[in-house]
């Protein structure tokens, strides 16, 4: 449940930042692309995080590069704008994910609900 909450937190943080960089007529496509790019990179980051000893900060650098390339090629923006969007969105979501922590027992288990 913690991973699902983390994905929700990332999407809720990054979507407004991505939307800020696009005009109204391109914003809808940019937000859909943002969802797609995050749904592709988020599992990769968590597989790496859970199965290796790599520092999460280093992994985030590669995520910024991958998402920046995604915005550059898919949204048809310049490479500087694509990487700037990716850097700002991922920095904000990384900082918020570091400060917002839910203990593992925050969500009820099915046994507790029945009682």
N, CA, C and O atoms as a DFTB+ gen file, in Angstrom:
460 C
 N C O
     1  1       0.819      -1.195       0.000
     2  2       0.000       0.000       0.000
     3  2       0.863       1.259       0.000
     4  3       0.475       2.303      -0.526
     5  1       2.033       1.134       0.599
     6  2       2.942       2.275       0.632
     7  2       3.386       2.665      -0.778
     8  3       3.517       3.851      -1.082
     9  1       3.619       1.668      -1.641
    10  2       4.039       1.959      -3.011
    11  2       2.931       2.646      -3.795
    12  3       3.200       3.564      -4.570
    13  1       1.703       2.216      -3.606
    14  2       0.578       2.855      -4.298
    15  2       0.402       4.303      -3.833
    16  3       0.128       5.193      -4.639
    17  1       0.559       4.525      -2.552
    18  2       0.470       5.893      -2.036
    19  2       1.596       6.750      -2.598
    20  3       1.391       7.924      -2.907
    21  1       2.782       6.168      -2.730
    22  2       3.915       6.890      -3.281
    23  2       3.649       7.285      -4.740
    24  3       3.952       8.411      -5.136
    25  1       3.093       6.383      -5.532
    26  2       2.755       6.710      -6.918
    27  2       1.705       7.811      -6.981
    28  3       1.825       8.737      -7.784
    29  1       0.692       7.722      -6.152
    30  2      -0.343       8.756      -6.119
    31  2       0.256      10.110      -5.740
    32  3      -0.085      11.131      -6.337
    33  1       1.127      10.117      -4.773
    34  2       1.783      11.352      -4.348
    35  2       2.637      11.952      -5.467
    36  3       2.637      13.166      -5.672
    37  1       3.352      11.108      -6.176
    38  2       4.189      11.571      -7.286
    39  2       3.328      12.169      -8.392
    40  3       3.639      13.240      -8.914
    41  1       2.258      11.489      -8.748
    42  2       1.392      11.981      -9.828
    43  2       0.715      13.286      -9.424
    44  3       0.632      14.216     -10.226
    45  1       0.236      13.362      -8.198
    46  2      -0.410      14.601      -7.752
    47  2       0.570      15.764      -7.644
    48  3       0.164      16.923      -7.727
    49  1       1.829      15.471      -7.464
    50  2       2.841      16.530      -7.398
    51  2       3.284      16.962      -8.797
    52  3       3.423      18.155      -9.065
    53  1       3.503      16.000      -9.678
    54  2       4.079      16.315     -10.979
    55  2       3.064      16.855     -11.985
    56  3       3.429      17.677     -12.825
    57  1       1.824      16.428     -11.929
    58  2       0.833      16.887     -12.916
    59  2       0.666      18.407     -12.944
    60  3       0.680      18.983     -14.032
    61  1       0.508      19.082     -11.808
    62  2       0.381      20.547     -11.880
    63  2       1.636      21.235     -12.418
    64  3       1.546      22.247     -13.113
    65  1       2.792      20.688     -12.099
    66  2       4.032      21.285     -12.595
    67  2       4.123      21.128     -14.115
    68  3       4.498      22.066     -14.818
    69  1       3.785      19.960     -14.610
    70  2       3.793      19.728     -16.057
    71  2       2.764      20.636     -16.731
    72  3       3.053      21.246     -17.760
    73  1       1.582      20.724     -16.161
    74  2       0.534      21.561     -16.745
    75  2       0.909      23.031     -16.806
    76  3       0.447      23.754     -17.689
    77  1       1.733      23.474     -15.887
    78  2       2.155      24.870     -15.854
    79  2       2.969      25.253     -17.093
    80  3       2.929      26.406     -17.522
    81  1       3.689      24.323     -17.659
    82  2       4.594      24.613     -18.766
    83  2       3.925      24.584     -20.145
    84  3       4.567      24.905     -21.145
    85  1       2.666      24.210     -20.208
    86  2       2.008      24.088     -21.508
    87  2       0.785      24.980     -21.581
    88  3       0.100      25.212     -20.586
    89  1       0.528      25.475     -22.781
    90  2      -0.676      26.277     -22.991
    91  2      -1.897      25.385     -22.956
    92  3      -1.792      24.159     -23.001
    93  1      -3.049      26.011     -22.875
    94  2      -4.285      25.275     -22.641
    95  2      -4.554      24.207     -23.708
    96  3      -5.022      23.116     -23.381
    97  1      -4.266      24.507     -24.973
    98  2      -4.614      23.528     -26.004
    99  2      -3.662      22.339     -26.034
   100  3      -4.045      21.282     -26.534
   101  1      -2.434      22.463     -25.521
   102  2      -1.496      21.345     -25.467
   103  2      -1.435      20.692     -24.088
   104  3      -0.799      19.651     -23.917
   105  1      -2.092      21.299     -23.114
   106  2      -1.981      20.839     -21.735
   107  2      -2.547      19.431     -21.537
   108  3      -1.955      18.620     -20.826
   109  1      -3.681      19.142     -22.158
   110  2      -4.309      17.830     -21.967
   111  2      -3.388      16.719     -22.448
   112  3      -3.203      15.721     -21.751
   113  1      -2.811      16.882     -23.632
   114  2      -1.887      15.866     -24.146
   115  2      -0.648      15.755     -23.273
   116  3      -0.154      14.653     -23.032
   117  1      -0.143      16.884     -22.800
   118  2       1.048      16.865     -21.949
   119  2       0.772      16.124     -20.638
   120  3       1.633      15.393     -20.149
   121  1      -0.408      16.307     -20.073
   122  2      -0.745      15.617     -18.820
   123  2      -0.900      14.117     -19.041
   124  3      -0.509      13.323     -18.186
   125  1      -1.462      13.726     -20.171
   126  2      -1.581      12.301     -20.492
   127  2      -0.198      11.694     -20.686
   128  3       0.071      10.585     -20.227
   129  1       0.675      12.427     -21.368
   130  2       2.040      11.951     -21.559
   131  2       2.773      11.865     -20.224
   132  3       3.559      10.944     -20.004
   133  1       2.520      12.814     -19.341
   134  2       3.118      12.778     -18.003
   135  2       2.688      11.519     -17.251
   136  3       3.513      10.854     -16.625
   137  1       1.416      11.200     -17.313
   138  2       0.942       9.973     -16.675
   139  2       1.627       8.751     -17.268
   140  3       2.080       7.867     -16.540
   141  1       1.700       8.707     -18.600
   142  2       2.334       7.568     -19.271
   143  2       3.802       7.436     -18.874
   144  3       4.259       6.345     -18.535
   145  1       4.532       8.534     -18.916
   146  2       5.962       8.501     -18.594
   147  2       6.171       8.079     -17.143
   148  3       7.081       7.303     -16.853
   149  1       5.346       8.577     -16.233
   150  2       5.481       8.192     -14.826
   151  2       5.103       6.735     -14.590
   152  3       5.706       6.066     -13.751
   153  1       4.116       6.244     -15.317
   154  2       3.722       4.846     -15.158
   155  2       4.794       3.915     -15.715
   156  3       4.897       2.764     -15.291
   157  1       5.588       4.402     -16.655
   158  2       6.694       3.601     -17.183
   159  2       7.908       3.656     -16.252
   160  3       8.520       2.622     -15.983
   161  1       8.261       4.831     -15.761
   162  2       9.483       4.949     -14.963
   163  2       9.302       4.541     -13.505
   164  3      10.252       4.084     -12.870
   165  1       8.103       4.698     -12.972
   166  2       7.892       4.406     -11.542
   167  2       8.152       2.940     -11.197
   168  3       8.839       2.672     -10.211
   169  1       7.627       1.967     -11.974
   170  2       7.944       0.570     -11.627
   171  2       9.436       0.257     -11.757
   172  3       9.988      -0.503     -10.962
   173  1      10.079       0.846     -12.761
   174  2      11.514       0.596     -12.929
   175  2      12.297       1.091     -11.713
   176  3      13.201       0.409     -11.232
   177  1      11.948       2.268     -11.223
   178  2      12.631       2.812     -10.040
   179  2      12.392       1.927      -8.830
   180  3      13.320       1.671      -8.063
   181  1      11.186       1.465      -8.647
   182  2      10.900       0.645      -7.468
   183  2      11.506      -0.745      -7.568
   184  3      11.890      -1.317      -6.547
   185  1      11.602      -1.301      -8.761
   186  2      12.292      -2.587      -8.915
   187  2      13.769      -2.422      -8.573
   188  3      14.349      -3.256      -7.876
   189  1      14.370      -1.350      -9.063
   190  2      15.780      -1.084      -8.749
   191  2      15.951      -0.818      -7.259
   192  3      16.898      -1.303      -6.640
   193  1      15.038      -0.050      -6.689
   194  2      15.138       0.311      -5.266
   195  2      14.996      -0.909      -4.363
   196  3      15.692      -1.021      -3.354
   197  1      14.107      -1.815      -4.720
   198  2      13.847      -2.962      -3.856
   199  2      14.842      -4.109      -4.057
   200  3      15.031      -4.921      -3.151
   201  1      15.476      -4.186      -5.218
   202  2      16.334      -5.336      -5.516
   203  2      17.830      -5.042      -5.518
   204  3      18.634      -5.968      -5.626
   205  1      18.216      -3.785      -5.402
   206  2      19.648      -3.461      -5.429
   207  2      19.983      -2.533      -4.268
   208  3      19.110      -2.078      -3.529
   209  1      21.259      -2.276      -4.138
   210  2      21.732      -1.358      -3.102
   211  2      22.067       0.005      -3.654
   212  3      22.730       0.795      -2.982
   213  1      21.623       0.304      -4.874
   214  2      21.920       1.597      -5.470
   215  2      21.286       2.720      -4.652
   216  3      20.200       2.578      -4.089
   217  1      21.994       3.820      -4.611
   218  2      21.492       5.004      -3.920
   219  2      20.301       5.562      -4.707
   220  3      20.369       5.687      -5.930
   221  1      19.234       5.889      -4.023
   222  2      18.028       6.391      -4.681
   223  2      18.271       7.723      -5.388
   224  3      17.610       8.026      -6.380
   225  1      19.206       8.510      -4.889
   226  2      19.529       9.779      -5.534
   227  2      20.112       9.558      -6.931
   228  3      19.802      10.305      -7.860
   229  1      20.948       8.545      -7.080
   230  2      21.538       8.224      -8.377
   231  2      20.462       7.721      -9.335
   232  3      20.458       8.073     -10.514
   233  1      19.567       6.912      -8.831
   234  2      18.474       6.393      -9.661
   235  2      17.589       7.541     -10.137
   236  3      17.128       7.534     -11.279
   237  1      17.350       8.518      -9.282
   238  2      16.522       9.667      -9.662
   239  2      17.165      10.484     -10.777
   240  3      16.459      11.068     -11.599
   241  1      18.477      10.530     -10.816
   242  2      19.156      11.238     -11.916
   243  2      18.820      10.571     -13.244
   244  3      18.542      11.251     -14.231
   245  1      18.846       9.247     -13.267
   246  2      18.495       8.532     -14.490
   247  2      17.020       8.702     -14.841
   248  3      16.661       8.720     -16.018
   249  1      16.173       8.825     -13.839
   250  2      14.748       9.063     -14.086
   251  2      14.548      10.435     -14.719
   252  3      13.755      10.575     -15.650
   253  1      15.252      11.439     -14.230
   254  2      15.164      12.781     -14.816
   255  2      15.582      12.737     -16.284
   256  3      14.939      13.355     -17.133
   257  1      16.645      12.015     -16.580
   258  2      17.110      11.910     -17.959
   259  2      16.082      11.181     -18.819
   260  3      15.769      11.627     -19.923
   261  1      15.557      10.064     -18.320
   262  2      14.583       9.288     -19.101
   263  2      13.290      10.076     -19.328
   264  3      12.766      10.105     -20.441
   265  1      12.781      10.711     -18.275
   266  2      11.552      11.480     -18.437
   267  2      11.782      12.721     -19.288
   268  3      10.901      13.112     -20.054
   269  1      12.939      13.341     -19.169
   270  2      13.258      14.488     -20.007
   271  2      13.278      14.109     -21.482
   272  3      12.776      14.849     -22.327
   273  1      13.855      12.963     -21.784
   274  2      13.855      12.488     -23.172
   275  2      12.438      12.162     -23.631
   276  3      12.083      12.396     -24.786
   277  1      11.638      11.626     -22.726
   278  2      10.250      11.340     -23.073
   279  2       9.473      12.599     -23.406
   280  3       8.749      12.637     -24.401
   281  1       9.613      13.626     -22.587
   282  2       8.925      14.885     -22.872
   283  2       9.464      15.529     -24.149
   284  3       8.712      16.126     -24.919
   285  1      10.762      15.402     -24.362
   286  2      11.384      15.989     -25.549
   287  2      10.849      15.342     -26.813
   288  3      10.459      16.041     -27.749
   289  1      10.824      14.016     -26.854
   290  2      10.411      13.320     -28.074
   291  2       8.896      13.231     -28.227
   292  3       8.379      13.394     -29.333
   293  1       8.188      12.978     -27.155
   294  2       6.744      12.741     -27.267
   295  2       5.964      14.053     -27.306
   296  3       5.023      14.185     -28.088
   297  1       6.339      15.020     -26.478
   298  2       5.624      16.304     -26.449
   299  2       6.111      17.276     -27.523
   300  3       5.510      18.331     -27.730
   301  1       7.193      16.920     -28.201
   302  2       7.757      17.781     -29.243
   303  2       8.121      19.164     -28.716
   304  3       7.822      20.180     -29.343
   305  1       8.769      19.187     -27.562
   306  2       9.317      20.436     -27.037
   307  2      10.821      20.363     -27.230
   308  3      11.355      19.296     -27.532
   309  1      11.501      21.470     -27.063
   310  2      12.954      21.462     -27.164
   311  2      13.568      20.620     -26.052
   312  3      12.937      20.363     -25.027
   313  1      14.809      20.197     -26.273
   314  2      15.419      19.340     -25.267
   315  2      15.646      20.077     -23.962
   316  3      15.578      19.471     -22.892
   317  1      15.914      21.376     -24.028
   318  2      16.111      22.140     -22.789
   319  2      14.823      22.206     -21.978
   320  3      14.834      22.022     -20.761
   321  1      13.712      22.470     -22.666
   322  2      12.424      22.552     -21.962
   323  2      12.018      21.185     -21.422
   324  3      11.496      21.090     -20.311
   325  1      12.249      20.133     -22.190
   326  2      11.912      18.791     -21.725
   327  2      12.669      18.401     -20.470
   328  3      12.092      17.854     -19.531
   329  1      13.960      18.684     -20.458
   330  2      14.759      18.342     -19.278
   331  2      14.475      19.273     -18.102
   332  3      14.545      18.847     -16.949
   333  1      14.157      20.527     -18.376
   334  2      13.794      21.447     -17.301
   335  2      12.490      21.007     -16.634
   336  3      12.379      21.003     -15.408
   337  1      11.515      20.641     -17.448
   338  2      10.244      20.159     -16.903
   339  2      10.486      18.916     -16.053
   340  3       9.982      18.811     -14.934
   341  1      11.252      17.987     -16.584
   342  2      11.530      16.750     -15.858
   343  2      12.288      17.018     -14.564
   344  3      11.982      16.426     -13.529
   345  1      13.267      17.901     -14.619
   346  2      14.052      18.208     -13.426
   347  2      13.200      18.842     -12.335
   348  3      13.274      18.438     -11.174
   349  1      12.394      19.829     -12.700
   350  2      11.557      20.503     -11.693
   351  2      10.493      19.568     -11.128
   352  3      10.278      19.531      -9.917
   353  1       9.832      18.821     -11.994
   354  2       8.770      17.923     -11.524
   355  2       9.333      16.825     -10.633
   356  3       8.760      16.522      -9.587
   357  1      10.438      16.232     -11.034
   358  2      11.011      15.151     -10.235
   359  2      11.652      15.656      -8.953
   360  3      11.625      14.961      -7.937
   361  1      12.227      16.850      -8.978
   362  2      12.787      17.412      -7.745
   363  2      11.671      17.667      -6.731
   364  3      11.820      17.371      -5.545
   365  1      10.565      18.214      -7.203
   366  2       9.440      18.484      -6.298
   367  2       8.863      17.182      -5.742
   368  3       8.611      17.079      -4.541
   369  1       8.655      16.194      -6.602
   370  2       8.070      14.941      -6.112
   371  2       9.054      14.181      -5.223
   372  3       8.633      13.512      -4.280
   373  1      10.346      14.271      -5.504
   374  2      11.349      13.614      -4.678
   375  2      11.381      14.222      -3.279
   376  3      11.434      13.497      -2.286
   377  1      11.350      15.542      -3.202
   378  2      11.376      16.223      -1.902
   379  2      10.106      15.928      -1.110
   380  3      10.168      15.649       0.087
   381  1       8.966      15.990      -1.773
   382  2       7.704      15.717      -1.073
   383  2       7.644      14.265      -0.618
   384  3       7.170      13.981       0.483
   385  1       8.119      13.342      -1.453
   386  2       8.111      11.926      -1.060
   387  2       9.052      11.671       0.118
   388  3       8.809      10.763       0.913
   389  1      10.109      12.449       0.239
   390  2      11.015      12.299       1.389
   391  2      10.370      12.779       2.689
   392  3      10.604      12.202       3.751
   393  1       9.555      13.840       2.604
   394  2       8.966      14.407       3.815
   395  2       7.654      13.750       4.213
   396  3       7.341      13.691       5.402
   397  1       6.890      13.264       3.271
   398  2       5.607      12.629       3.575
   399  2       5.862      11.135       3.733
   400  3       6.209      10.446       2.774
   401  1       5.689      10.659       4.927
   402  2       5.932       9.252       5.228
   403  2       4.721       8.689       5.959
   404  3       4.217       9.281       6.914
   405  1       4.270       7.538       5.493
   406  2       3.197       6.839       6.182
   407  2       3.772       5.584       6.814
   408  3       4.414       4.788       6.128
   409  1       3.557       5.395       8.091
   410  2       4.037       4.158       8.711
   411  2       3.297       2.960       8.119
   412  3       2.159       3.095       7.670
   413  1       3.931       1.798       8.115
   414  2       3.308       0.617       7.497
   415  2       1.956       0.238       8.102
   416  3       1.119      -0.343       7.410
   417  1       1.728       0.552       9.360
   418  2       0.462       0.192       9.991
   419  2      -0.594       1.298       9.863
   420  3      -1.618       1.247      10.544
   421  1      -0.362       2.284       9.008
   422  2      -1.313       3.375       8.827
   423  2      -2.623       2.870       8.222
   424  3      -3.705       3.270       8.651
   425  1      -2.520       1.997       7.234
   426  2      -3.709       1.440       6.601
   427  2      -4.137       0.197       7.362
   428  3      -3.307      -0.597       7.805
   429  1      -5.443       0.043       7.503
   430  2      -5.955      -1.095       8.240
   431  2      -5.784      -2.376       7.431
   432  3      -5.817      -2.373       6.200
   433  1      -5.605      -3.446       8.152
   434  2      -5.575      -4.752       7.511
   435  2      -6.991      -5.323       7.546
   436  3      -7.816      -4.886       8.349
   437  1      -7.271      -6.277       6.696
   438  2      -8.612      -6.852       6.627
   439  2      -9.037      -7.447       7.966
   440  3     -10.219      -7.399       8.307
   441  1      -8.111      -8.000       8.724
   442  2      -8.435      -8.589      10.026
   443  2      -8.959      -7.506      10.965
   444  3      -9.917      -7.739      11.701
   445  1      -8.345      -6.332      10.947
   446  2      -8.761      -5.242      11.824
   447  2     -10.108      -4.674      11.433
   448  3     -10.847      -4.187      12.289
   449  1     -10.438      -4.729      10.161
   450  2     -11.713      -4.180       9.695
   451  2     -12.873      -5.048      10.164
   452  3     -13.931      -4.528      10.516
   453  1     -12.686      -6.365      10.173
   454  2     -13.766      -7.286      10.548
   455  2     -14.117      -7.158      12.016
   456  3     -15.284      -7.286      12.385
   457  1     -13.152      -6.915      12.838
   458  2     -13.409      -6.880      14.295
   459  2     -14.204      -5.717      14.646
   460  3     -14.521      -5.517      15.819
